[in-house]
Amino acid sequence: MARLRGLRLAIPILLVAGAASIWLVLRRSDRPVASLSDVGPGTDTHIEGFTFTDLVGGRRRLSVSAKLGSFDAQGGFTLEGVERIEIDREGADPLVLRADRGSGAGAEGRRVIRLDGGVEMRDAAAGLQVRLPSIEIDQIQGTARSLGEVEIEAPGWRGTASAAVYGLAKGATSELYRLEASTVEGATLVAGRVAIDRSTGALRLDGGVDYRAGTDQLRADDATAERDENGRVRRLTANGSVQGVAEREPGKPTSWRAAQADVTWDAEGRVTAAILRGNASIEQPQASLLAATIEAAARAEGGFDVDAEGGVVWNGMWGGSPARLQCGTLEGVLDAAGTLRQGQARDGVRFEGRDAAGEADRATFAPGEPFGKVTLEAAGTVRARVRSGRTRVVADRIVASARGDRLEAEGRVEATLLPDAERTAAGAALFDAKQTVHFVAGRLESEDGGRQLRFRQAVRGWQEDRTLSADEVDADAKGDALDARGKVATRLPRGKQAAASDADYLEVTSNALAYRGAESQATYTGNVRARLAEGWFESARLVVLLRKPEGGIREVRAFDNVRLEFADTDEQGMPRPVTGKADRLVWDPVASVARLFGDKAPAEVRREGEKGGTTTGRVLRYRLDADVVEVESTSERAP
């Protein structure tokens, strides 16, 4: 009996001791843990260390951890001190949030949750940290939507947005509205809306985009931004009324416009390249470039490499003077001021400089001393052409200086010398400067702005009824001087009126010709042969004196071993040549008289035929129109 009484006393003591032990254990626990399996709908008790997880179809759709939480009778829950909430996003890292408090309702995978007070959210895919006053997460709609202004932080960036909307479904975008952000380096980005690519972190901006980095700027209707690991914008692909400014050298900004633009920046925030499409244009301090498409890349030494295509028009400086270029495509180098340093243009090239203009199928611009040069080349039916001063040149290939003072042309060269408007009266000239002169040759070199011309290879020149041919011709474009060499042949009208038949011309061939306008004379040397309607004469040297100012031939003088032959007929109309020789001859085409001088030996005229004979004398006068030979009694010195 005593033992039973002792057992009855021991059992209450043990129960009290066990309860005390449990109480002590609970007291020592810093964070009691509860889960959704511990409580359920209808549980009103607030639980410290509140956590639960939604698993739907084997996927964790929601994970909640809060300092304090509870469920109400309808299955809703409240949270205090929300330490971590993970919201599942299909195809992307989950959104991770914390807040002061929160609440939610709905079945697993279809909950609607609201977080308030100091909400912070991390978007690992976009590299963003977001702070906002409140957010509503709707798993039914598949969105997480901010309530109130949003503060955003990313590597190297800080900014604000009026709202943030994150898509939870697969392929859904995350969006920021009315974004204004800046970097520690001072770059700023403003956009009406930003869509974040969850897989790459790229930003798609629209609703008006404005990006500024130092002195560089880009504005567009919409754009896609790519960032480096430090968060700096390294590339913008923009659309819709795109315009921008880039300044590679202080005080020399380059502005540009296009319907579309792809622009890249370096780590220092300077534009390194741009591709502009659709009515593209680049404006520099002294130049502009327009085309359907323009690709520009910054050069380390300053300026840009440009590649333009489609209706290219460039206006700027080349060779120290304003110039204009039109073509189908252009590859070249522009300095910071817009000067064309070098380049190649193709397809319908038209070029205008200070003192020269040209056109061709393609043109190459190259630096040179002192101002550079341009090479124009033909293709197919399109010939290379240059206009400089009074000179117009067409050829297969033309190389001209930037200022038009030097020119080289080769390949089926055609040159035209326009009339000199400064000449008030027609002078006595081999070619009259008051009228257009034409030349063809294999090659042409021009200096002094087209005033000095050197033609080579099968040269032919003409002006109305005057002609010239030779292997080489050097000419003064004003008509004041001309030198020809090799197989020289000329045809000049005998009178001041235009020639109507062969009888009105004097034709001369020789090895060389020198014309000087100051003396109004042309001097032929080497195997000279002069032909006129009445016959011909040969000599070692021939001087043709031209009339001033009315033009035409005043006198012809032949020197050294002169030989002649004139055509005549006898009484029966049969040919009866008249031949002669002299040391020199003077022919007056108006009077139709040839005077033969025998300075070393007597001059001689011989008639063939039945009544022929020979007449000799110191000076003989032969009247070509009357076939009369007279012996003058006096001797004369050579003029």
Solvent accessible surface area in square Angstrom, and as a share of the most:
residue,aa,sasa,rsa
1,M,175,0.78
2,A,75,0.58
3,R,220,0.80
4,L,81,0.40
5,R,138,0.50
6,G,37,0.35
7,L,100,0.50
8,R,161,0.59
9,L,119,0.59
10,A,40,0.31
11,I,87,0.44
12,P,68,0.43
13,I,117,0.59
14,L,123,0.61
15,L,124,0.62
16,V,105,0.60
17,A,52,0.40
18,G,33,0.31
19,A,61,0.47
20,A,45,0.35
21,S,60,0.38
22,I,113,0.57
23,W,141,0.50
24,L,77,0.39
25,V,93,0.54
26,L,119,0.59
27,R,171,0.62
28,R,173,0.63
29,S,52,0.34
30,D,133,0.69
31,R,127,0.46
32,P,59,0.37
33,V,121,0.70
34,A,9,0.07
35,S,38,0.24
36,L,52,0.26
37,S,105,0.68
38,D,95,0.49
39,V,25,0.14
40,G,21,0.20
41,P,105,0.66
42,G,42,0.40
43,T,36,0.21
44,D,104,0.54
45,T,90,0.52
46,H,106,0.47
47,I,25,0.13
48,E,100,0.45
49,G,7,0.07
50,F,3,0.01
51,T,46,0.27
52,F,7,0.03
53,T,59,0.34
54,D,0,0.00
55,L,112,0.56
56,V,57,0.33
57,G,84,0.81
58,G,76,0.73
59,R,102,0.37
60,R,125,0.46
61,R,52,0.19
62,L,0,0.00
63,S,24,0.15
64,V,3,0.02
65,S,31,0.20
66,A,0,0.00
67,K,121,0.51
68,L,55,0.27
69,G,1,0.01
70,S,10,0.06
71,F,7,0.03
72,D,61,0.32
73,A,61,0.48
74,Q,159,0.71
75,G,16,0.15
76,G,8,0.08
77,F,3,0.01
78,T,64,0.37
79,L,1,0.00
80,E,84,0.38
81,G,23,0.22
82,V,1,0.00
83,E,62,0.28
84,R,105,0.38
85,I,0,0.00
86,E,23,0.10
87,I,0,0.00
88,D,29,0.15
89,R,4,0.01
90,E,64,0.29
91,G,72,0.69
92,A,27,0.21
93,D,73,0.38
94,P,50,0.32
95,L,0,0.00
96,V,19,0.11
97,L,3,0.02
98,R,104,0.38
99,A,1,0.01
100,D,69,0.36
101,R,117,0.43
102,G,9,0.08
103,S,48,0.31
104,G,9,0.09
105,A,52,0.41
106,G,42,0.40
107,A,67,0.52
108,E,75,0.33
109,G,9,0.08
110,R,137,0.50
111,R,9,0.03
112,V,57,0.32
113,I,0,0.00
114,R,104,0.38
115,L,0,0.00
116,D,25,0.13
117,G,17,0.16
118,G,47,0.46
119,V,1,0.00
120,E,67,0.30
121,M,2,0.01
122,R,92,0.34
123,D,2,0.01
124,A,50,0.39
125,A,29,0.23
126,A,4,0.03
127,G,34,0.33
128,L,11,0.06
129,Q,78,0.35
130,V,1,0.01
131,R,79,0.29
132,L,9,0.04
133,P,65,0.41
134,S,11,0.07
135,I,1,0.01
136,E,67,0.30
137,I,0,0.00
138,D,25,0.13
139,Q,15,0.07
140,I,88,0.45
141,Q,129,0.57
142,G,13,0.13
143,T,31,0.18
144,A,0,0.00
145,R,113,0.41
146,S,6,0.04
147,L,60,0.30
148,G,42,0.40
149,E,110,0.49
150,V,0,0.00
151,E,83,0.37
152,I,12,0.06
153,E,49,0.22
154,A,11,0.08
155,P,73,0.46
156,G,35,0.33
157,W,20,0.07
158,R,144,0.53
159,G,13,0.13
160,T,49,0.28
161,A,2,0.01
162,S,43,0.28
163,A,28,0.22
164,A,2,0.02
165,V,17,0.10
166,Y,1,0.00
167,G,6,0.05
168,L,9,0.05
169,A,48,0.37
170,K,158,0.67
171,G,68,0.65
172,A,32,0.25
173,T,48,0.28
174,S,0,0.00
175,E,33,0.15
176,L,5,0.03
177,Y,72,0.27
178,R,178,0.65
179,L,8,0.04
180,E,103,0.46
181,A,14,0.11
182,S,47,0.30
183,T,17,0.10
184,V,133,0.76
185,E,112,0.50
186,G,48,0.46
187,A,11,0.09
188,T,47,0.28
189,L,5,0.02
190,V,62,0.36
191,A,2,0.02
192,G,23,0.22
193,R,71,0.26
194,V,1,0.00
195,A,3,0.02
196,I,2,0.01
197,D,38,0.20
198,R,25,0.09
199,S,100,0.64
200,T,102,0.59
201,G,6,0.06
202,A,18,0.14
203,L,13,0.07
204,R,96,0.35
205,L,2,0.01
206,D,38,0.20
207,G,62,0.60
208,G,38,0.36
209,V,3,0.02
210,D,26,0.13
211,Y,7,0.03
212,R,108,0.39
213,A,8,0.07
214,G,76,0.73
215,T,88,0.51
216,D,8,0.04
217,Q,34,0.15
218,L,0,0.00
219,R,121,0.44
220,A,9,0.07
221,D,73,0.38
222,D,46,0.24
223,A,4,0.03
224,T,43,0.25
225,A,0,0.00
226,E,75,0.34
227,R,59,0.21
228,D,27,0.14
229,E,145,0.65
230,N,71,0.37
231,G,4,0.04
232,R,71,0.26
233,V,5,0.03
234,R,81,0.30
235,R,93,0.34
236,L,0,0.00
237,T,49,0.28
238,A,0,0.00
239,N,47,0.24
240,G,24,0.23
241,S,81,0.52
242,V,1,0.01
243,Q,62,0.28
244,G,5,0.05
245,V,46,0.27
246,A,3,0.02
247,E,47,0.21
248,R,55,0.20
249,E,56,0.25
250,P,125,0.79
251,G,65,0.63
252,K,78,0.33
253,P,57,0.36
254,T,7,0.04
255,S,40,0.26
256,W,12,0.04
257,R,139,0.51
258,A,8,0.06
259,A,47,0.36
260,Q,83,0.37
261,A,1,0.01
262,D,16,0.09
263,V,0,0.00
264,T,41,0.24
265,W,7,0.02
266,D,26,0.13
267,A,44,0.34
268,E,128,0.57
269,G,20,0.20
270,R,115,0.42
271,V,6,0.04
272,T,46,0.27
273,A,34,0.26
274,A,9,0.07
275,I,49,0.25
276,L,1,0.01
277,R,105,0.38
278,G,29,0.28
279,N,142,0.73
280,A,1,0.01
281,S,14,0.09
282,I,10,0.05
283,E,82,0.37
284,Q,16,0.07
285,P,67,0.42
286,Q,104,0.46
287,A,10,0.08
288,S,18,0.12
289,L,1,0.00
290,L,79,0.39
291,A,8,0.06
292,A,50,0.38
293,T,39,0.23
294,I,0,0.00
295,E,78,0.35
296,A,10,0.08
297,A,41,0.32
298,A,25,0.19
299,R,65,0.24
300,A,108,0.84
301,E,125,0.56
302,G,18,0.17
303,G,0,0.00
304,F,17,0.07
305,D,57,0.29
306,V,5,0.03
307,D,61,0.31
308,A,0,0.00
309,E,104,0.47
310,G,30,0.28
311,G,60,0.58
312,V,1,0.00
313,V,29,0.17
314,W,0,0.00
315,N,46,0.24
316,G,7,0.07
317,M,42,0.19
318,W,8,0.03
319,G,7,0.07
320,G,51,0.49
321,S,5,0.03
322,P,94,0.59
323,A,9,0.07
324,R,89,0.32
325,L,0,0.00
326,Q,66,0.29
327,C,10,0.06
328,G,19,0.18
329,T,36,0.21
330,L,0,0.00
331,E,103,0.46
332,G,8,0.08
333,V,16,0.09
334,L,3,0.01
335,D,28,0.14
336,A,6,0.04
337,A,18,0.14
338,G,0,0.00
339,T,16,0.09
340,L,2,0.01
341,R,125,0.46
342,Q,83,0.37
343,G,10,0.10
344,Q,63,0.28
345,A,0,0.00
346,R,102,0.37
347,D,83,0.43
348,G,53,0.51
349,V,1,0.00
350,R,138,0.50
351,F,7,0.03
352,E,92,0.41
353,G,20,0.19
354,R,126,0.46
355,D,73,0.38
356,A,11,0.09
357,A,8,0.06
358,G,10,0.10
359,E,56,0.25
360,A,2,0.01
361,D,30,0.15
362,R,63,0.23
363,A,1,0.01
364,T,44,0.25
365,F,2,0.01
366,A,26,0.20
367,P,90,0.56
368,G,35,0.34
369,E,172,0.77
370,P,103,0.65
371,F,73,0.30
372,G,8,0.07
373,K,93,0.39
374,V,4,0.02
375,T,16,0.09
376,L,2,0.01
377,E,41,0.18
378,A,19,0.15
379,A,38,0.29
380,G,75,0.72
381,T,136,0.79
382,V,69,0.39
383,R,33,0.12
384,A,0,0.00
385,R,104,0.38
386,V,7,0.04
387,R,109,0.40
388,S,7,0.05
389,G,56,0.54
390,R,52,0.19
391,T,4,0.02
392,R,72,0.26
393,V,2,0.01
394,V,20,0.12
395,A,0,0.00
396,D,46,0.24
397,R,98,0.36
398,I,0,0.00
399,V,23,0.13
400,A,4,0.03
401,S,24,0.15
402,A,3,0.02
403,R,66,0.24
404,G,3,0.03
405,D,63,0.33
406,R,117,0.43
407,L,10,0.05
408,E,62,0.28
409,A,0,0.00
410,E,62,0.28
411,G,25,0.24
412,R,151,0.55
413,V,0,0.00
414,E,79,0.36
415,A,2,0.01
416,T,32,0.18
417,L,8,0.04
418,L,57,0.28
419,P,59,0.37
420,D,10,0.05
421,A,100,0.77
422,E,146,0.66
423,R,67,0.25
424,T,134,0.78
425,A,64,0.49
426,A,43,0.34
427,G,33,0.32
428,A,7,0.06
429,A,15,0.11
430,L,3,0.02
431,F,15,0.06
432,D,9,0.04
433,A,6,0.05
434,K,74,0.31
435,Q,64,0.28
436,T,42,0.24
437,V,7,0.04
438,H,61,0.27
439,F,3,0.01
440,V,33,0.19
441,A,9,0.07
442,G,19,0.18
443,R,59,0.21
444,L,0,0.00
445,E,43,0.19
446,S,4,0.03
447,E,53,0.24
448,D,79,0.41
449,G,20,0.19
450,G,5,0.04
451,R,115,0.42
452,Q,81,0.36
453,L,2,0.01
454,R,64,0.23
455,F,0,0.00
456,R,50,0.18
457,Q,109,0.49
458,A,83,0.64
459,V,1,0.00
460,R,130,0.47
461,G,1,0.01
462,W,82,0.29
463,Q,2,0.01
464,E,131,0.59
465,D,23,0.12
466,R,35,0.13
467,T,49,0.28
468,L,3,0.02
469,S,33,0.22
470,A,5,0.04
471,D,56,0.29
472,E,59,0.26
473,V,0,0.00
474,D,37,0.19
475,A,7,0.06
476,D,26,0.14
477,A,6,0.05
478,K,78,0.33
479,G,18,0.18
480,D,59,0.30
481,A,30,0.24
482,L,8,0.04
483,D,37,0.19
484,A,1,0.00
485,R,86,0.31
486,G,23,0.22
487,K,167,0.71
488,V,1,0.00
489,A,34,0.26
490,T,5,0.03
491,R,69,0.25
492,L,6,0.03
493,P,9,0.06
494,R,31,0.11
495,G,36,0.35
496,K,126,0.53
497,Q,130,0.58
498,A,85,0.66
499,A,19,0.14
500,A,98,0.76
501,S,59,0.38
502,D,96,0.50
503,A,49,0.38
504,D,52,0.27
505,Y,18,0.07
506,L,0,0.00
507,E,43,0.19
508,V,1,0.01
509,T,63,0.37
510,S,7,0.04
511,N,71,0.37
512,A,29,0.23
513,L,4,0.02
514,A,35,0.27
515,Y,2,0.01
516,R,96,0.35
517,G,16,0.16
518,A,88,0.68
519,E,102,0.46
520,S,5,0.03
521,Q,54,0.24
522,A,0,0.00
523,T,27,0.16
524,Y,0,0.00
525,T,52,0.30
526,G,24,0.23
527,N,119,0.61
528,V,3,0.02
529,R,88,0.32
530,A,0,0.00
531,R,110,0.40
532,L,6,0.03
533,A,58,0.45
534,E,43,0.19
535,G,13,0.13
536,W,52,0.18
537,F,2,0.01
538,E,54,0.24
539,S,10,0.06
540,A,46,0.36
541,R,90,0.33
542,L,0,0.00
543,V,11,0.06
544,V,0,0.00
545,L,11,0.06
546,L,12,0.06
547,R,58,0.21
548,K,123,0.52
549,P,88,0.55
550,E,80,0.36
551,G,7,0.06
552,G,6,0.06
553,I,1,0.00
554,R,109,0.40
555,E,34,0.15
556,V,0,0.00
557,R,59,0.21
558,A,0,0.00
559,F,22,0.09
560,D,77,0.40
561,N,116,0.60
562,V,0,0.00
563,R,126,0.46
564,L,4,0.02
565,E,59,0.26
566,F,4,0.02
567,A,83,0.64
568,D,29,0.15
569,T,76,0.44
570,D,47,0.24
571,E,139,0.63
572,Q,143,0.63
573,G,48,0.46
574,M,115,0.51
575,P,107,0.67
576,R,42,0.15
577,P,50,0.31
578,V,0,0.00
579,T,40,0.24
580,G,10,0.09
581,K,98,0.41
582,A,10,0.08
583,D,32,0.16
584,R,5,0.02
585,L,0,0.00
586,V,18,0.10
587,W,1,0.00
588,D,50,0.26
589,P,13,0.08
590,V,108,0.62
591,A,48,0.38
592,S,16,0.10
593,V,11,0.06
594,A,0,0.00
595,R,54,0.20
596,L,0,0.00
597,F,3,0.01
598,G,1,0.01
599,D,56,0.29
600,K,181,0.77
601,A,55,0.42
602,P,82,0.52
603,A,0,0.00
604,E,34,0.15
605,V,2,0.01
606,R,106,0.39
607,R,50,0.18
608,E,76,0.34
609,G,56,0.54
610,E,176,0.79
611,K,147,0.62
612,G,33,0.31
613,G,41,0.40
614,T,63,0.37
615,T,36,0.21
616,T,72,0.42
617,G,13,0.12
618,R,116,0.42
619,V,1,0.00
620,L,0,0.00
621,R,74,0.27
622,Y,4,0.01
623,R,88,0.32
624,L,19,0.09
625,D,99,0.51
626,A,54,0.42
627,D,28,0.14
628,V,60,0.34
629,V,26,0.15
630,E,73,0.33
631,V,85,0.49
632,E,31,0.14
633,S,116,0.75
634,T,88,0.51
635,S,75,0.48
636,E,66,0.30
637,R,222,0.81
638,A,55,0.43
639,P,91,0.57
